[in-house]
Amino acid sequence: MIFRQLFDRESCTYTYLLGDAATGQAALVDTVREHVGRDLELLAELGLTLTAVVETHVHADHVTGAGELRRRTGAICSVPRLGGAPCADVPLGDGDVVRVGAIALRVLVTPGHTGGCVSYLVSLGEAAADRVLTGDALLIRGCGRTDFQEGDAGRLWDSVHTRLFALPDVTLVYPAHDYRGVTVSTIGEEKRHNPRLGGTRTRPEFIQLMAALDLPPPAKIAEALPANRACGDAGAKP
């Protein structure tokens, strides 16, 4: 499997490229509109054809490149069914699988940061899944905020503990953001060391912690939410 982690400095967003070398098919997960050119150039350099553009949720801090990538490549756009983006070609529910050649991205519904967040458990061929793309549900030593877009701290705790922390400890964790330059973790590390969700912290303590964050709204929320409900494409039907 070809796997690349790409970065947007302004929003500290990670975009993931997954490619099947045998078929030349590829997917991009959580794209950023300003980097569509970069992503297409990389696909061409690697000899890959984009067949799927996938979102973990409707983002509030950047505008997705999904619509433009779909228009320029013919790729299928997949968004969580509960994410509030009817522009998607394929609405995804729990257990659904996005296939890219021999690569499978299996949907784990992990709401809490927003009402429609999912994670993607990634496997190649018959091998067991070795990594999970967690969106904003589980960050490295942190988690996404829960104060807008139907966010709910209790649901986020339950999503992480019943879905993500139930995965094998060696499973690699690749989040949608990191603000300190850390690129990857594991489920075992986060269970032990995540200061919000791991260690000895309890569910009531987590809910209290999240309620007290008092964060300012994301700088691009007024632009990003309506744009992302149209897959970032002004020409898409809302």
Secondary structure as the mmCIF struct_conf table of DSSP 4:
data_model
#
loop_
_struct_conf.conf_type_id
_struct_conf.id
_struct_conf.beg_label_comp_id
_struct_conf.beg_label_asym_id
_struct_conf.beg_label_seq_id
_struct_conf.end_label_comp_id
_struct_conf.end_label_asym_id
_struct_conf.end_label_seq_id
STRN STRN1 ILE A 2 ASP A 8
TURN_TY1_P TURN_TY1_P1 ARG A 9 CYS A 12
STRN STRN2 THR A 13 ASP A 20
TURN_TY1_P TURN_TY1_P2 ALA A 21 GLY A 24
STRN STRN3 GLN A 25 VAL A 29
BEND BEND1 ASP A 30 ASP A 30
HELX_RH_3T_P HELX_RH_3T_P1 ARG A 33 HIS A 35
HELX_RH_AL_P HELX_RH_AL_P1 VAL A 36 GLU A 45
TURN_TY1_P TURN_TY1_P3 LEU A 46 GLY A 47
STRN STRN4 THR A 49 VAL A 54
BEND BEND2 THR A 56 HIS A 57
BEND BEND3 ALA A 60 HIS A 62
BEND BEND4 GLY A 65 GLY A 65
HELX_RH_AL_P HELX_RH_AL_P2 ALA A 66 THR A 73
HELX_LH_PP_P HELX_LH_PP_P1 ALA A 75 ALA A 75
STRN STRN5 ILE A 76 PRO A 80
HELX_RH_3T_P HELX_RH_3T_P2 ARG A 81 GLY A 83
BEND BEND5 GLY A 84 GLY A 84
TURN_TY1_P TURN_TY1_P4 PRO A 86 CYS A 87
BEND BEND6 ASP A 89 ASP A 89
STRN STRN6 VAL A 90 LEU A 92
TURN_TY1_P TURN_TY1_P5 ASP A 94 GLY A 95
STRN STRN7 VAL A 97 VAL A 100
TURN_TY1_P TURN_TY1_P6 GLY A 101 ALA A 102
STRN STRN8 ILE A 103 VAL A 109
BEND BEND7 GLY A 112 THR A 114
TURN_TY1_P TURN_TY1_P7 GLY A 115 GLY A 116
STRN STRN9 VAL A 118 LEU A 124
TURN_TY1_P TURN_TY1_P8 GLY A 125 GLU A 126
BEND BEND8 ALA A 127 ALA A 127
HELX_LH_PP_P HELX_LH_PP_P2 ALA A 128 ALA A 129
STRN STRN10 ARG A 131 GLY A 135
TURN_TY1_P TURN_TY1_P9 ASP A 136 ALA A 137
BEND BEND9 LEU A 138 LEU A 138
STRN STRN11 LEU A 139 LEU A 139
TURN_TY1_P TURN_TY1_P10 ILE A 140 ARG A 141
STRN STRN12 GLY A 142 GLY A 142
BEND BEND10 ASP A 147 PHE A 148
TURN_TY1_P TURN_TY1_P11 GLN A 149 GLU A 150
HELX_RH_AL_P HELX_RH_AL_P3 ALA A 153 SER A 159
HELX_RH_PI_P HELX_RH_PI_P1 VAL A 160 LEU A 164
TURN_TY1_P TURN_TY1_P12 PHE A 165 ALA A 166
BEND BEND11 LEU A 167 LEU A 167
TURN_TY1_P TURN_TY1_P13 ASP A 169 VAL A 170
STRN STRN13 LEU A 172 PRO A 175
BEND BEND12 ALA A 176 ALA A 176
STRN STRN14 HIS A 177 HIS A 177
BEND BEND13 TYR A 179 GLY A 181
STRN STRN15 SER A 185 THR A 186
HELX_RH_AL_P HELX_RH_AL_P4 ILE A 187 HIS A 193
TURN_TY1_P TURN_TY1_P14 PRO A 195 LEU A 197
BEND BEND14 GLY A 198 GLY A 198
TURN_TY1_P TURN_TY1_P15 GLY A 199 THR A 200
HELX_RH_AL_P HELX_RH_AL_P5 ARG A 203 ALA A 211
TURN_TY1_P TURN_TY1_P16 ALA A 212 ALA A 212
HELX_LH_PP_P HELX_LH_PP_P3 LEU A 215 PRO A 218
TURN_TY1_P TURN_TY1_P17 ALA A 219 LYS A 220
HELX_RH_AL_P HELX_RH_AL_P6 ILE A 221 ARG A 229
TURN_TY1_P TURN_TY1_P18 ALA A 230 GLY A 232
TURN_TY1_P TURN_TY1_P19 ALA A 234 GLY A 235
BEND BEND15 ALA A 236 ALA A 236
#
